[in-house]
């Protein structure tokens, strides 16, 4: 079967591997035939050559990890030792080893769920990040009637914008130095700010401070403090994503004096939130077609990741998908 391996920073090599033995599955595991994968911002440090920043990259050289880095996966069940999954079922979720760039993937069945069969696998890829966003917003105060700012209007930030508006946010503010004005209306952004977050905060009037600020930039430490500085008194800040650094310096003085709450965390209860994402997408049929803007075949993984690294205004989510059978 085909697989990809990083042989140098920014460089994939396609290789052939033996197919996994279904008899080797451990309890709760599922063997999937690859249908599609999504490129997440948390995959990009591994592509760039940074080591040890993802759960699947435990310190081993990334070039030794077949299928790395990809965790958003759609597949057809070939074999299962999980009671909820049967051969022939199409599922979406987590490639638990961050090894989704391969023709057959062994995954933890607790991180998978079936999805609307009307969706193409490329569109179904969007359900995994949507599940993460829905879970994150469950951890926050009620969105309805509140002003919500999202720092970063990449693929995750735009999902936060869409869902916040769907949940009744009074105003959704999207902050990004890349011009995302053309995506504002489809994703529920009321106010588009084309600026870095520190510049935006500098010009933010006290009366305009949002009650909820979501940091959806990641991969550096500065923007979390900008989110804290932007929040209204008594507000909530949510840090989303996989941190590239172990320690983030924040202003505890600002936290204390403004009675702020800082939240973060990984997505739990994964099968349930994947089902919630599927139901949300059924209720909002415009979301996934607007979200998946680029699709590449598995033989063009290199180009897909190269595009993901460039700040292209019209790009949202990139899927890698087999031709439908």
C-alpha atoms as one frame of an Amber mdcrd trajectory, in Angstrom:
protein
   0.000   0.000   0.000   1.072   3.624  -0.475   2.352   5.745   2.377   4.196
   9.009   2.874   7.248   9.722   4.977   8.986  13.009   5.743  12.586  12.609
   4.640  13.611  16.233   5.297  11.894  19.472   6.330   9.190  20.357   3.795
   9.868  17.131   1.848   7.668  14.045   1.548   8.645  10.765  -0.048   6.034
   8.278  -1.243   6.811   4.670  -0.411   5.192   1.232  -0.490   4.477  -0.698
   2.723   2.888  -4.072   3.477  -0.764  -3.864   4.430  -1.496  -4.250   8.160
  -2.642  -7.685   9.315  -6.232  -7.417  10.601  -5.384 -10.116  13.130  -2.873
  -7.731  14.717  -5.553  -5.289  15.874  -5.650  -4.682  19.617  -8.893  -4.372
  21.558 -10.861  -1.216  20.547  -8.804  -0.715  17.376 -10.168  -0.352  13.842
  -8.422  -0.871  10.485  -9.446   1.732   7.895  -8.997   2.046   4.174  -7.945
   5.638   3.493 -10.657   7.767   1.892  -9.569  11.274   2.875  -7.471  13.299
   5.291  -7.435  16.951   6.249  -4.427  19.187   6.811  -4.550  20.854  10.224
  -2.393  23.745  11.399  -1.041  21.433  14.101   0.378  19.188  11.340   2.519
  21.951   9.871   5.301  22.105  12.501   6.045  18.460  11.743   6.121  19.213
   8.009   8.523  22.084   8.667  10.833  19.758  10.578  10.022  20.670  14.180
  10.282  17.553  16.341   8.264  16.496  19.336   5.374  18.995  19.078   2.607
  16.501  18.289   1.342  13.583  20.383   2.413  11.181  17.641   5.932  12.596
  17.447   7.463  11.231  20.631  11.021  12.215  19.832  11.673   9.711  17.068
  12.870  11.356  13.875   9.768  12.179  11.811  11.408  10.547   8.811  10.992
   7.208  10.610   7.228   7.655  11.088   5.204   6.390   8.152   2.051   8.371
   7.472   3.099  11.319   9.667   1.813  14.011  10.157  -1.967  13.705   9.682
  -4.674  13.023  12.248  -7.919  14.156  10.570  -9.046  11.012   8.783 -11.997
   9.594   6.861 -11.973   5.895   6.063 -13.874   2.721   5.327 -13.733   0.082
   8.044 -11.919  -3.033   6.824 -11.689  -4.816  10.183 -12.690  -3.920  13.715
 -12.167  -4.951  17.312 -14.416  -2.147  18.509 -18.081  -2.910  19.262 -19.360
   0.302  17.640 -17.762  -0.247  14.221 -18.318  -2.868  11.542 -16.612  -3.621
   8.184 -17.988  -1.508   5.358 -18.874   1.436   7.598 -17.539   4.856   6.610
 -16.195   6.822   9.555 -14.523  10.128  10.367 -12.305  11.089  13.269  -8.799
  10.841  14.617  -5.881   8.857  13.233  -4.679   8.221  16.768  -1.054   7.718
  15.748  -0.950  10.927  13.664  -0.168   8.551  10.784  -3.084   9.195   8.441
  -1.079   9.641   5.226  -1.159   5.971   4.330  -3.402   3.616   2.369  -4.586
   1.729   5.468  -4.694   3.208   8.951  -5.073   1.552  12.360  -6.971   3.892
  14.694  -8.590   3.915  18.113 -12.269   3.234  17.497 -13.256   5.534  20.369
 -12.161   8.482  18.228 -14.311   7.557  15.211 -17.960   7.925  14.239 -20.065
   7.292  11.162 -21.290  10.296   9.176 -23.942  11.421   6.724 -23.521   9.116
   3.695 -24.527  11.990   1.417 -21.205  13.695   2.185 -18.192  13.058   0.005
 -15.134  11.904   1.992 -13.425  15.239   1.194 -16.292  17.177   2.780 -16.571
  14.708   5.674 -12.983  15.604   6.656 -14.376  18.892   7.967 -16.394  17.108
  10.649 -13.293  16.357  12.746 -12.193  19.996  13.272 -15.852  20.978  13.614
 -16.168  18.466  16.459 -13.163  20.059  18.183 -14.691  23.530  17.857 -18.074
  22.385  19.171 -16.409  20.754  22.176 -14.357  23.885  22.897 -17.420  26.107
  22.812 -19.169  23.791  25.271 -16.505  24.823  27.797 -17.360  28.528  27.497
 -20.166  30.689  28.877 -23.279  30.960  26.758 -22.428  32.551  23.422 -25.868
  33.963  22.627 -26.048  37.741  22.897 -22.318  38.185  23.535 -19.559  39.850
  21.555 -17.036  37.185  20.479 -13.604  37.848  18.958 -11.573  35.159  17.218
  -7.868  35.833  16.767  -6.818  34.026  13.606  -9.149  33.419  10.682  -7.564
  30.279   9.345  -9.484  27.037   8.971 -10.100  26.704  12.721 -10.791  30.373
  13.360 -13.402  30.482  10.609 -15.145  27.442  12.087 -15.248  29.202  15.459
 -16.709  32.248  13.707 -19.410  30.224  11.954 -20.454  28.253  15.024 -20.405
  31.304  17.316 -22.764  33.109  14.952 -24.974  30.026  14.670 -25.172  29.941
  18.470 -26.463  33.509  18.533 -23.414  35.692  19.143 -24.371  39.371  19.005
 -21.190  40.209  17.109 -18.430  38.022  15.715 -15.101  39.799  15.220 -12.467
  38.092  13.070  -8.886  39.310  13.442  -6.195  38.261  10.966  -3.399  40.008
   9.035  -4.435  38.059   5.924  -7.317  39.640   4.014 -10.275  37.364   4.817
 -13.009  39.876   3.960 -14.244  37.674   1.126 -14.944  34.866   3.613 -16.664
  36.985   6.261 -20.272  36.565   5.127 -20.185  32.779   4.517 -18.659  32.233
   7.965 -20.775  34.645  10.004 -18.108  37.270  10.670 -19.750  40.625  11.383
 -16.563  42.669  11.744 -13.400  41.788   9.819 -10.182  43.271  11.180  -7.195
  42.993   8.896  -4.405  43.496  11.413  -2.125  41.629  13.744  -3.734  41.031
  17.108  -1.356  43.346  18.980  -2.177  46.244  16.658  -5.913  45.522  16.981
  -5.722  45.519  20.786  -3.833  48.817  20.801  -6.743  50.548  19.031  -9.550
  48.734  20.887 -11.854  51.013  22.896 -12.913  49.816  26.339 -16.585  49.807
  25.285 -15.817  47.519  22.357 -13.982  44.789  24.261 -15.478  41.326  23.625
 -16.783  39.180  26.466 -15.262  36.085  24.859 -11.925  35.972  23.029 -10.725
  32.813  21.278  -7.057  32.471  20.400  -7.018  30.373  17.223  -3.585  31.381
  15.892  -1.219  29.145  17.842   2.397  28.241  17.100   3.899  31.164  19.073
   3.317  32.775  22.456   2.452  36.413  21.755  -1.172  36.195  20.660  -2.423
  34.645  23.904  -1.441  37.817  25.767  -3.185  39.855  23.080  -6.338  37.825
  23.691  -6.073  38.478  27.433  -5.520  42.195  26.854  -8.571  42.371  24.565
 -11.127  40.698  26.846 -13.781  42.736  28.636 -13.921  42.812  32.434 -15.146
  39.429  33.675 -14.598  37.911  30.261 -13.334  34.513  29.139 -10.326  33.671
  26.975 -10.004  30.291  25.283  -6.663  29.032  23.953  -7.214  26.504  21.171
  -4.692  24.213  19.571  -1.455  22.339  20.173   1.171  24.591  21.810   4.604
  24.700  20.236   6.129  25.855  23.540   5.866  24.266  26.965   5.464  27.604
  28.779   3.479  30.669  27.732   4.181  33.952  29.582   0.922  35.771  30.325
   0.027  38.915  32.226  -1.352  37.718  35.532  -1.839  41.370  36.500  -4.309
  41.759  33.617  -5.975  38.456  34.467  -6.400  39.481  38.101  -7.489  43.077
  37.672 -10.009  42.232  34.960 -11.419  39.122  36.672 -10.729  37.017  33.594
 -11.081  33.275  33.063  -8.587  31.383  30.884  -9.698  28.044  29.475  -8.074
  25.436  27.244  -7.988  21.677  26.826  -8.024  18.749  24.440 -11.190  17.356
  22.887 -12.758  14.606  24.983 -15.826  12.412  24.396 -14.754  12.228  20.765
 -17.331   9.859  19.297 -20.141  11.952  20.779 -18.812  15.290  19.484 -18.209
  13.777  16.035 -21.885  12.807  15.970 -22.737  16.345  17.115 -20.629  17.725
  14.268 -22.408  15.499  11.755 -25.779  16.723  13.018 -24.613  20.363  12.967
 -23.461  19.978   9.355 -26.826  18.492   8.380 -28.561  21.554   9.873 -26.116
  23.911   8.114 -25.611  22.403   4.641 -23.728  25.464   3.381 -20.868  25.053
   5.861 -18.746  22.198   4.514 -18.932  23.207   0.809 -17.614  26.655   1.807
 -15.091  25.170   4.222 -13.325  22.638   1.973 -11.815  24.950  -0.625  -9.024
  22.745  -2.017  -8.820  18.994  -2.618  -5.688  17.093  -3.678  -5.225  13.472
  -4.699  -2.996  11.258  -2.532  -0.267  11.392  -5.165   0.001  15.163  -4.628
   0.475  15.345  -0.846   3.573  17.501  -1.276   1.654  20.244  -3.091  -1.180
  20.089  -0.564   1.142  20.746   2.378   3.026  23.460   0.495  -0.250  25.294
  -0.105  -1.187  24.879   3.562   1.982  26.765   4.529   1.144  29.813   2.394
  -1.185  32.644   3.529  -3.599  32.459   0.592  -6.705  34.609   1.301  -9.213
  32.300  -0.420  -7.855  29.057   1.073  -9.715  27.611   4.044  -9.480  23.840
   4.473  -7.375  21.467   2.382  -8.459  17.860   1.939  -6.475  14.968   0.504
  -8.931  12.472  -0.945  -9.072   9.313  -3.027 -11.276   9.453  -6.115 -14.757
   8.275  -5.144 -15.680   4.736  -6.087
